[in-house]
Amino acid sequence: MPISPAEYAALTKRYAPPSSLAKDCVKAFLSGGTICALSQLLLEGLQKAGVSADTGRLIVLLTLIALTAVLTALGVFDKIAKHAGAGTAVPITGFANAVVAPALESKNEGFVLGTAAQMFSIAGPVIVFGCGSAALYGLIYFLVTKAGG
């Protein structure tokens, strides 16, 4: 049964949980800031242990991805994200969650057709568009600099 956009908006307003924009922004800022601050502390600790800055950044990124994947698999990340909002979605933790969650939801369909096929269902278009855009930009840059030089 089709409904009009006005009816849909009324239903959404009626059944959507109340939300305070200011409160949501503060929660996102604090949770995202906490993730970033803890990441910075880890990086500084690695550098004090003698790890180079570039290697330390790589270790921090891999740690965030692995930790998010484990927390997603345990069902903990979604509970954190429910309260933190965009604070967990914007850093790399949101990307890791977007890769792991669909894969876990499809694991009963088998490894290849379930987990592996669904792993990039949400994040895949972002990766494809990003790589495609980078390749196009590189081609244009090459053609412009080659023609100009």
N, C-alpha and C positions, 0 to 999 in steps of 0.2 A: 504494500500500500504506500504509494508515494506521498510525501509530505512537502509542504512548501518550505522555503528557506526561513520564513518567519516562524513557522511552527517548530522547525528544528531548533532554531535559536531559543525559543521559549522552553522547549524540553531540556535543552542543554543547560540553560540557566536554572531550571527547576531542580535538576538532578545532580548537577556538578557540585562537588564539595566547595564550601566557601574558601576563598583564598585572599590573602592580603599581599598585595604587590610589594609593599615595603618590607614586610616580614620575610617574604620569599627571597627578595634581593639580599637581605642581610644574611639569611641562612646560606644562600649560595656563595656569597662573598666569604663568609667565615669557613665554610667547608672546603671550598676551592683554595682559599688561602692556607688552610691547615695542610692540605695535600702538598701545596707548593712549598710551604715552610719545612715540612718534614723531608721533602725531597732535597731541599737545599741543605738541611742538616746532614743528610746521608752523603751528599756530594762533598761537603766540607770534611766529614769524617773520613771518606775515602781518600781525599787529597792529603789529609794529615797522615794517613797510613802509607803515603808514597805513590798513590795511583795518579796518573796524569789527568788533567782536566777533561780531555776528550774521552778517555776511557771511563772516567768517573761518571760523566753524563750518560754514556751508553749503559753502564751498570744501573744507574738510577732509573732510566727508562725501562730497561728489562725487568727491574724489580717491581716497578709500578704495574707493568703489564702482567707479570706472573702473579703478583699479589691480587690484582683485580680478577684475574681468571680463577684463582682459587676461591676467593670470596664469592664470586658469582656462582661457581659450582656448588658451594656450600649454602647458597641462598642468603648469604649475609649482605652482599653488595646491594641487592635490591632494597633491603630494609634501610640501609644507610642512605641510598639514593632517594628513597621516598621522603626522607626528612631534609636531605641536603639539596635536593633539586639540581639545578644547573651547575652547582659547585662540583658535582661528581661527573657531570656529563661533558663539561668543556675540556678538562685536561685529558691526557691520553688514557686515563682510567675509563672514561666514557666510551672511547673507541674500543678498548679491550673488552668491555662489557658488551658492546654491540656485536662483537665477533663471537664471544663465548655463549651468550644467552640463546640465540637461535639454534646453535649447534646442540646445546644441551636439551632443548625442547624437542629436537628431532632425533635423539639418540635411539629411540625405540624402533626407528625405521631402518636401522643398520648403520654400519660405519661409513660406507661410501655414499649411499643414497640418502642417509639421514644426516649424520654429524658433518661429514665432509662437504656435502652438497649445500647444506644450510649455513655453514660457518660464515660465509660472507654475504648472506642474503640482505643484510641491512648495511653493512660496511662496504660491501663489494662495489656498489655504484659510486661511492665516494672515492674508492681507490681507482676504479676505472676512469672516472671523470678527472681525477687529479693527475693520473699518469698521462691520459690523453691530452689534457690541457698543457702539461709540461712538455710533451713531445711537440705539440703544435707551436707553443711558444719558442721552443728550441729551434724548430725549423724556420719559423719567421725570423728569429734573431740571426740564424745562420745566413739566410737569404739576404737580409738587410745589410749585415756586416760584410758579406761577400760581395754584394753589389756596390757597396760604398767604398770598399777597400781595394 
